[in-house]
């Protein structure tokens, strides 16, 4: 799962959303320095990643990409799954996607002092280019994949994964839909236990 799904699966608490959003850059027990709800978000993020990476449906999606993209396959599927969440947003939320995203951006501004330096540095680009909303279109996904490929010094070749997304679009969407029902339930239960 990528940014949009992690934020969505965090429930309504802004600090849990923020913790879940910035968790990738927080190693080991470094999370203990954050406020309690941010810690919950970080722990939820770790749970979601572990659950996702070992799930049969997610692995089926990554297997389709593995020969060409190797260990970047999981990153690509995370982004592809965010596309289907954004595209089918009304199935998962009564709130408009734009409103949900703007509320999250505002919470980043409101809680700027507790963000990691990495998140503080990423935030202006993310908001200016509205990454979360761009997930809704395949053009937006192609831009994200291209940016990520550049960050890997073009080693990943992720920009070309738009070809597989277009070729296997219905398969990916079906896999996402089945998987997302399960991760929503599991993440909800985990959140209650934190």
VENTAJO-V476609 format. One record per residue. N is the residue number from 1. D_LAST is the distance of its C-alpha to the last C-alpha in Angstrom with 2 decimals. Layout:
# VENTAJO-V476609
n={N & N}
d_last={D_LAST & D_LAST}
This chain:
# VENTAJO-V476609
n={1 & 2 & 3 & 4 & 5 & 6 & 7 & 8 & 9 & 10 & 11 & 12 & 13 & 14 & 15 & 16 & 17 & 18 & 19 & 20 & 21 & 22 & 23 & 24 & 25 & 26 & 27 & 28 & 29 & 30 & 31 & 32 & 33 & 34 & 35 & 36 & 37 & 38 & 39 & 40 & 41 & 42 & 43 & 44 & 45 & 46 & 47 & 48 & 49 & 50 & 51 & 52 & 53 & 54 & 55 & 56 & 57 & 58 & 59 & 60 & 61 & 62 & 63 & 64 & 65 & 66 & 67 & 68 & 69 & 70 & 71 & 72 & 73 & 74 & 75 & 76 & 77 & 78 & 79 & 80 & 81 & 82 & 83 & 84 & 85 & 86 & 87 & 88 & 89 & 90 & 91 & 92 & 93 & 94 & 95 & 96 & 97 & 98 & 99 & 100 & 101 & 102 & 103 & 104 & 105 & 106 & 107 & 108 & 109 & 110 & 111 & 112 & 113 & 114 & 115 & 116 & 117 & 118 & 119 & 120 & 121 & 122 & 123 & 124 & 125 & 126 & 127 & 128 & 129 & 130 & 131 & 132 & 133 & 134 & 135 & 136 & 137 & 138 & 139 & 140 & 141 & 142 & 143 & 144 & 145 & 146 & 147 & 148 & 149 & 150 & 151 & 152 & 153 & 154 & 155 & 156 & 157 & 158 & 159 & 160 & 161 & 162 & 163 & 164 & 165 & 166 & 167 & 168 & 169 & 170 & 171 & 172 & 173 & 174 & 175 & 176 & 177 & 178 & 179 & 180 & 181 & 182 & 183 & 184 & 185 & 186 & 187 & 188 & 189 & 190 & 191 & 192 & 193 & 194}
d_last={19.79 & 21.14 & 20.48 & 20.93 & 18.71 & 15.80 & 16.29 & 16.83 & 13.73 & 11.59 & 12.62 & 14.60 & 12.97 & 15.39 & 13.53 & 10.64 & 13.74 & 15.51 & 13.00 & 12.91 & 16.69 & 17.66 & 15.49 & 18.51 & 20.39 & 17.95 & 18.64 & 17.26 & 15.80 & 17.31 & 13.97 & 13.75 & 16.59 & 14.84 & 13.51 & 9.94 & 9.26 & 11.23 & 9.29 & 6.15 & 9.12 & 10.62 & 8.09 & 8.06 & 11.79 & 12.28 & 10.89 & 13.18 & 16.01 & 16.01 & 15.93 & 18.57 & 20.85 & 21.25 & 21.75 & 25.38 & 25.86 & 24.67 & 26.86 & 29.72 & 29.56 & 29.53 & 32.34 & 34.57 & 34.35 & 34.24 & 38.01 & 38.44 & 35.26 & 34.01 & 30.65 & 30.41 & 30.13 & 26.33 & 26.35 & 28.97 & 27.17 & 24.01 & 26.42 & 28.35 & 25.33 & 24.54 & 28.18 & 27.81 & 24.75 & 26.83 & 29.98 & 28.56 & 26.27 & 27.81 & 26.59 & 22.93 & 23.19 & 25.66 & 25.49 & 27.99 & 26.77 & 28.74 & 27.14 & 23.55 & 24.55 & 26.44 & 23.63 & 21.47 & 24.46 & 24.96 & 21.43 & 22.17 & 25.38 & 23.89 & 21.36 & 23.79 & 23.70 & 20.12 & 20.73 & 21.71 & 25.48 & 25.23 & 23.42 & 25.96 & 28.71 & 27.52 & 26.90 & 30.60 & 31.54 & 28.65 & 29.47 & 33.23 & 33.26 & 30.53 & 28.93 & 26.33 & 29.17 & 31.41 & 29.26 & 30.86 & 34.22 & 35.42 & 37.35 & 34.19 & 32.60 & 35.81 & 35.64 & 32.07 & 33.11 & 36.26 & 34.46 & 32.15 & 35.26 & 36.91 & 34.02 & 34.61 & 38.30 & 39.08 & 38.23 & 35.57 & 37.95 & 34.98 & 37.21 & 39.11 & 36.16 & 37.07 & 39.88 & 37.61 & 35.46 & 38.68 & 40.14 & 37.17 & 35.68 & 35.52 & 34.05 & 31.22 & 30.54 & 30.54 & 28.17 & 25.77 & 25.95 & 25.22 & 22.41 & 20.71 & 20.59 & 18.68 & 16.19 & 15.56 & 14.73 & 12.60 & 10.60 & 10.30 & 9.08 & 6.47 & 5.39 & 5.67 & 3.83 & 0.00}
